[in-house]
Amino acid sequence: EVRGVHGVGLRTGDGTVVRNTYLHHNGQMGISVSGGTGVLLENNEFAFNNTAGFAWGWEAGGAKFTRTEGLIVRGNHSHDNNGPGLWTDIDNDNTLYEDNLSENNDGPGIFHEISYSAVIRNNVVIGNGSPDDVWLWGSGILIAASSDVEVYGNEVRNNANGISGVQQERGDGRLGPHVIDNLNVYDNIIELGGGAMGVVEDADPTVFQRSIRFDRNIYEGDVGRDYRWEGERLTRRGWQQAGFDDNGIWR
């Protein structure tokens, strides 16, 4: 149990395994992993972190990972943090998020930012993002300026927004440009509620010509005009006309 630290509860690096640890009520963040290979986080709980009110867009929340190779984040419960629940930020490659529960965080439930290949599968992501989140920032699962990402088998419910991608001008990293490309989102259950999902851009409209796929997702709730693409907010019909979820199910 790690609690009451003014900054980060636990900071680790190369070759670290963290299991069965409860990191809560820390001033800035539960855990920070800074670089390395062979890092595993399994069956931990990150809760009620950022009690000191750090700006989470800088660095705060449940758990954050930078410059890792082969990171595995499995079976963790991240909840009620002031910031993202689980967050890969800066040049992470070959990341696996699976079987996690991320709920009631003020930022995205799972956030993969300016990084590279990742698989995000079989997670439950509920109630993340604040009600005033715009531009898809409060998504249950958010991919920002990252390539080669698969998102499948997740249950995403009652978040400010659904499963989304945001392209920004973020330059290059150790494995090339930070861009959304080869993004595949399929076989998820997504309850949209009053929010939105899809792909938006801040500074690079060429993102809409890259490889982006949404298919076989199951949509629940009041879908309305909930789909973002090429600067437009689309209906279900417009979303499918744009080439997405031809095999999707709405119920």
C-alpha positions, 0 to 999 in steps of 0.5 A, a space after each residue: 500500500 502506497 498512500 499520502 505521497 505529495 508527488 508520485 506514489 511509486 516510480 519504476 523503470 526497466 524490468 520492473 514487475 508491480 503486482 497486488 499493490 494499492 496506490 491511493 490518495 497520492 498528491 500527483 499520481 499513483 505510479 509513473 513508469 519511466 522507460 525500459 523493457 519487460 515492465 509488467 503491472 498486474 492486479 494493482 489498484 490505482 485510486 483517488 490520486 492527484 489530491 494536490 490538484 496538479 494539472 493532469 494534462 501535464 502529468 497526474 492521475 492514476 498511472 502513466 508510462 513513458 518510453 517503454 518497450 513491451 509494457 504489459 498492463 493487465 488486470 488492474 483497477 484504476 478509479 476515481 483519479 483526478 486525471 486519466 486512469 491508465 496513460 501511455 505518453 511519449 514513445 511507448 511501443 508494443 504496449 498491451 492493455 488487457 482485462 483492466 477496469 478503468 472507471 470514474 476518472 476525470 480524464 480518459 479511461 485508457 489514453 495512448 498518446 504520442 506513442 507507437 504500436 499497442 493492443 487495447 483489448 478486453 477492458 471495461 471502461 466506465 464513467 470516465 471524462 468530465 461532462 464538459 469534455 469537448 473535442 473527444 478528450 474525455 473518451 473512454 479510450 483515446 488514441 492521440 497521435 499514435 500509430 499501429 493501434 488495435 482496440 477490440 473486445 472492450 466494453 465502453 460505457 457512460 463515458 463523456 465520449 466513446 472510443 476516439 482518435 485525435 491527431 495533433 502536430 506532435 512532431 517525431 519520436 524515436 520510431 518516426 512521426 507521431 501520427 494516427 495511422 493503422 488504427 483498428 477499432 472493432 468488436 467493442 461494445 460502446 454505449 455513447 449516451 450524450 457524447 461522441 466518438 470518431 476521429 478529429 484533428 487539430 493541425 493535420 487533415 491528412 489524417 483522414 487519408 490514412 488507414 483508419 477502421 471502425 467495424 463490427 462494433 455494437 452501439 447502445 444507448 441514444 446514439 443521435 449525431 454522435 460520430 466525428 469525421 473530417 470536421 463533421 458530426 455525423 449521424 449513423 447513416 453518415 458514419 456508415 457512408 463514410 465507410 465505417 461499421 458496415 457490419 456494426 450493430 445498433 441496439 
